Amino acid sequence: MAPRGKVPTPVERPVPKVCAFRLPGGKVVRLGDIPLGVLARIAEEHGRGFVDLISQPLIGTGSDAEALYRAACDVAGVIAPDPLTAAAVYDAVHLVEKEGPTEGDQTTG
């Protein structure tokens, strides 16, 4: 309890973060914004759960991360680099706020 006459400082709660890909041209796609059917197919093809896939996109053989990256490019209307390198996929992963606009071109949210 705040002393008499003092206004207590509000507690700031952390903003939930989720994984996203920052794509060529600066577009950002939250992995949870990829259509569920696409996520389910990728997860099934790679023996993973879809929540595991969107929360840990770089865990696995690499082919699952490539499929996720390409799906994010489809959502954003961006052509994936060819060849798509491991460095490009690794560098594209970012944590962004779960709600609200993303930086750059607000592709999702």
Secondary structure, 3 states (H helix, E strand, C coil): CCCCCCCCCCCCCCCCEEEEEECHHHCEEEHHHCCHHHHHHHHHHCCCCHHHHHHCCCCCCCHHHHHHHHHHHHHHCCCCCCCCCHHHHHHHEEEEECCCCCCCCCCCC
